[in-house]
Amino acid sequence: MTSAIDPQPAAAKRQSPIRGVPPTPELLSDGIAQLLDEVDSVLSSALWAFERGGDNHTTWLLYDAAALRHCCRLLFEIQHAAEAELELAVRTLWRSHTESWLVAMYIHFGGFPALERVVQDSRRNFEALNSDIHDFTEKLAADKKAARAAARKVDEANTGISLWNAANPDARQKPLHVAPRAPQLAPNDVALSDIIDLYGTYEPQPLAVSEIVDALTKWAPEKGFSLESLRPIYHLYRMQSTTGAHPTLTVLDSYFEPGEKWRTLPSLVTGTISGTALAGALHATAFLAGRILGERDSPTPVADGLRLWLDPEPTGHAAWSTHM
């Protein structure tokens, strides 16, 4: 078992690239591997093992760790999608990573009250889905009942028409009525009440990404992670949504072949963003790991080195900087 004092495996102790060195695919891949090793080693140590049923602080620490784990997993999958040249997977995963990182930052710097807000938003989402499922199931049952009643009336009417046609073969035959179609869908048996019950007495309340960004901007100077607004990261998140995660016109335009005639191609004609996505996700995850793990006195040389390597220059011209 690796000790809590020196949790870094030998492979993770290689020196991180220095500032000014371009983030090549090889350096990014190596940095990701080292960072994931460091995070896993620390979070698997005794320092991050807690008894069940702990107090609010312990609960917050557990979710703090889980949020970091989630960002690390997304970083890992972005890397593999990039290596497989799955451009849309990279874009979608990067967008998910940005949102997950913002939520992780919100939980970490906002403490247990911020975690409670995430709980409220989770409950709201499940309750809204559960309500929609319930409403649809009731409507489906009502539509089936109405269709069956209408079908019986049509059957009765058609029986009468058939008898009349048979009794009057020389007369102009009356057409039969078409029976209405009954819905064939099965009721949705997904039960979300058990999941909703896990949220206890928390009232449902939405928590928008924009609200999270505003809160982080407010906390940043006090918590010591930025002197600038984080609003540009929200803009990045929205751009990620419109250039990959959602089938916007911009995305569909990316399938048109340039030339005199309009044709569509099997893959995007726009350039890849894999390098940008990997560097951005690695920088964000390294920063998060350094704060979450470092604030519990776990050494994070890999995370700190990667953050320094990938930090934007603190000139005021970058969209966001961790420099103080």
VENLINGI-V426530 format. One line per field, one symbol per residue. ss: DSSP state (H for helix, E for strand, - for the rest). phi: phi as a letter, one per 20 degrees, with the letter a starting at -180 (. if undefined). Layout:
ss = ???
phi = ???
This chain:
ss = ---------HHHH-----------HHHHHHHHHHHHHHHHHHH--HHH-------HHHHHHHHHHHHHHHHHHHHHHHHHHHH---HHHHHHHHHHHHHHHHHHHHHHHHHHHHHHHHHHHHHHHHHHHHHHHHHHHHHHHHHHHHHHHHHHHHHHHHHHHHHHHHH-------------------------HHHHH-----------HHHHHHHHHHHHHHH-------HHHHHHHHHHHHHHH---HHHHH--E-------E---------HHHHHHHHHHHHHHHHHHHHH------HHHHHHHHHH--------------
phi = .ffffceefgfeefffgegnffffgffffffffffffffffffefffddcffmfefffgfffffffffgfffffggffgffffelefffgffffffffffffffffffeemfgffffffffffgfffffffffffffffffffffffffffffffffffffffffffcfeeffefffeffeegdfeffefddffffffelefffbfcfgfffffffffegffemcaddfeggffffgffffedafdffffffffeeffqfdebddfbfefffdgfffffffffffffffffffffdmefcffgffffffegfffeneefbcefd
